[in-house]
């Protein structure tokens, strides 16, 4: 067995400062991890069937310049929540728990991946101090997709306790949906995806396939970065861009060559450089 992914993830857990926030007035508890402490706050939101580890290859690079806050979204990973969650309730739980950590009016920059991109845009509508958005392969655009194959059901193998069949199905799904082919699926990606799938209680597909994102972004006044992997199967970037970027003066559009949907994992160096460049021009003013 290859233990390197476990060592890599254990080291990230060691570096993180974990905060489990009990949300007042609810029975929800949201798990946040903080990396770094010397720069302006940046929030990273993971995708569906994911966890904070969707950002495993990014948190350390960003934490060199920012205080990075990474939650497990409600209904995922170490955070509580179930099938009755809605986009509105997810955003409310995130906002309240984030306010407990950084203050209700603290200015923050938000980066969202896939379903987390939709959540990021909705959060910006509720948290008036979101001063920039970066959306990587965002869901909810309502535009065309370009699937490259059928996903395989992995649950039967899990129920049978067949670990090899489970990993075979998940490796196939990663190659079809998340990364640019099965050759891009390494041991760490498989481990992250397996654990995230097994701990997913909320199914985001209906929200991700709907078209709520354009209207949310049309109401957002701050700068927006839109980035996709060249081979992202969840969108056609050139077609999706005009749906989302109505204000070209404050929007930036990037396609990362050679990468699939999970672009910040597959092309980590490119995305880390892009995000550091994007985040730095938008310093957070002092509160008055």
N, C-alpha and C positions, 0 to 999 in steps of 0.2 A: 504494500500500500504506500502511495506517495504521501508523506506527511508534510511536505513543504507548504501546501495551501493552509493546513492547520496552523503551522508555525507563523505564517504570514498574517493570518487573521488574528491569532492570539497576540501578536505584537501590536496590531492596530487596536485591539481591545485594551492592551496595557497602556497605550498612549492616550486613549480616550478618557475623558472625565464624563462619567455617566450620570444623568439626571432622570429619575423617574418621577414625572409630575402628575400628581393626582389632581384632576381637573375639577375645580369647585362646582358643586351642583350636579355632578354626574358621578357614575361609577367607573369612569374611564381613567386610565393611567397611560400617559404618553412617555415613551422612552426616547430621550435625547442623548446624543453624544457630542461632546465638545472637543475640538482639536485646536490647539493654539490659544493664545489669550492676549496677544499684543497688537491686534489690528481691528479694523471695523468689522462688524458682524456680517457674515454671509450664511444663508440657510440653503442647504442642499436637500431636495425632495426626490425620493426614488420613484421608480415606476411600479406598475402592477405586477403581481407575483414577484415582488422584490422585497428589499430591506435596505437599511442604511449601507449595506455592503455593495450596493450598486455603485457606490462612490469609493470603493476600496483603493483604487489606483489614483485617486485625486485628492483625498483629504490632506495628506501630508504636504503636498506641493502648495495647496491653497493656504494651509495653516501657517506657512512661513511668513505670510503677509497679512492674514486675516484671522479673526476668531470665527471658526467654522462650526456651525451648529447643524447636526444631521439627525433627524428623527427617524424612527420607524413610524410610518403613517398609521393612523388608527386602523385596526384590523389586520396588521402585518407585524411580523417579527415579535419584538418584546412589548409592543403596545397592545392595549386591549381594544375591543370593538368587534363587531360581528357583521352578519349579513344585512342587518337593517340600517346600516350606515348610508348616508347620502353624501353628495358632494358638499352640501351646505353644512352638515354635521361634522364632516371631516375637517373642513376649514375652520369651523368654530372651535373644535378641540385643539387644532394646531395653534390657532391664534391665541387662545387663552393660555395654553401651556407655554408658548413662546413669550407672551407678556410676562409670565411668572419668572422667566429666565433673564430677559434683557430689558424689561420695562415696557409699559403699555404704549409709549410714544417713541420708543427708540427707533431710529432710522436703520433700515436693513436692506441688503440686496439679496435677491432670491434667485436660485438656479433650480430648474425643474427638468427632470428627465421623463419622457413618455407620459404616463398617467400623472406623474408628478409635475409635468409642465402645465397640465390643465389645473391641477390643484394650486400651483404657484400663481397662475393668473387669477383664479378665484380668491386666493388669499390676498392678493394685491388690492382687490376691491373692498375687502373687509379691514385690512391693515393699511391705513392711509400713509404710513411711513415707509412703504416699500418704494425705494427710489430708483431701482432698476431691476429688470427681469432678463434672465438668460434661459432660453428654452431649447433643450436638446431633444430632437425627435419628438416634439410634443404631440400628445393625443388630443382628441376632441376637435380636430380641425374640420371634419366633415367632408374632406376631399378624397380623391382616389387613393387607393392602396395598390401595392404590386406584390402580392404573395408569391413566394417561390416554392411552395409545397404545403402539404397538409401536416398539421401538428399531430403527434401521436399521444393518445391517452396514457398517462403514467400512473394514474391512481390504482388500476388493477394490480400492477406489479407491486406497488407499495402495500396494498392490502394482503397480497400473498406473501409478503416478506422476501420477495425476489430482488435483492439489491442490484444484481447485474442487469436485469431487465429494466429496473427503474432508471438506472444510469444510462442505459442504451436509449430509452425513450427521451430522457431529458437532454442527452447529448444531441440527438437528432433535432429536438425542438430548438435548442440553442442555435444550431446551424441554420435552421430554416427561418427563425424569427428574430433572433437577437444579434448574431454575429455573421460575418461574411463567410459562411460555409463551415462544415464540420471541422475542417483543418484549423480553424481559429479557436476551437473549444479546448482550452487547457484545463488542468486539474483544478485550479482555483476557481475558474468560471463555473465549472460543473458543481463544485462544492457549494458556492454561493447560491447558484440557482436551485440546487436540490433543497438546501435548508430553507430558502425563501418560499419555495412552492409548498413545502410541508407545513409551513407556519402561516400560510395565507388563509385568512377567514373572510375577507371581503373580495368579491369579484368585481373588477372595475370595467369589464369589457363593454357593458352597455353604455357607460359614460364615455369611455374612450372612443367608441364608434359613433357617438352622436356628435353634433356640430356646435357645441357651446363655446368653443374657444374663440372664434372670430369676434363674437359680440363682446366677450370679456375684454379682449385686447383693444377693441375699438373704444372702450371706456377708460383705458389706462393711459395716463398722460406721460408716463416716464419712458426712458429709453428701453428698447427691446432688442436683444440678440436672439436670432433664430439660427440654429445649426442642426444639420443632419449629416449622417454618414452617407457617402455616395451611393451605397447599396441598401439603404434603409428600406425595408419592405412595407413599413407602415405608412408611407407617404411618397408622393412624387414631389421632391423639394421645389422644383421650378413651378409646379402647378399650385402647390400649397402656399408658397410664399405670398402671392398677392391676396390670398384669403386672410392672411394674418397681419401683414405689414402694410397697414393703410397709410401710416405716416412715415414715408421713406426718409425724412430728414432726421429722425431719431431712431431708426431701425438699422440693424446690420444683419446681413444674410451670408451664411458660410456653409459650404458643402465640403466635408472632409474626405479626401480621396481614399479609396480602398477600404473604407469602414462600413459596417452594418449599423443596425439600430442602436445597439449598446455602445455608442460611439465613444463615450468617455472611458470605457474599459479597453476597447479594441485599439483606439488611437489615443491613449492616455496622454502621451507627451504633447500631441497637437492640441488636445482639449485643455490641458493644464495651461499651456502657453496662451491659448485663446482667452480663457477665462481670466487669467491674471492680467492680460492686456485690457480686457473689457471692464473688469471690476475697478481697476486702479483709476481710470479717468473720472469716476463718480465718487469722490470723497464724501463722507457723511458729515454734514455741518454740525457744529456744536449746538447742543440744545440751548435755547435762549429762555 
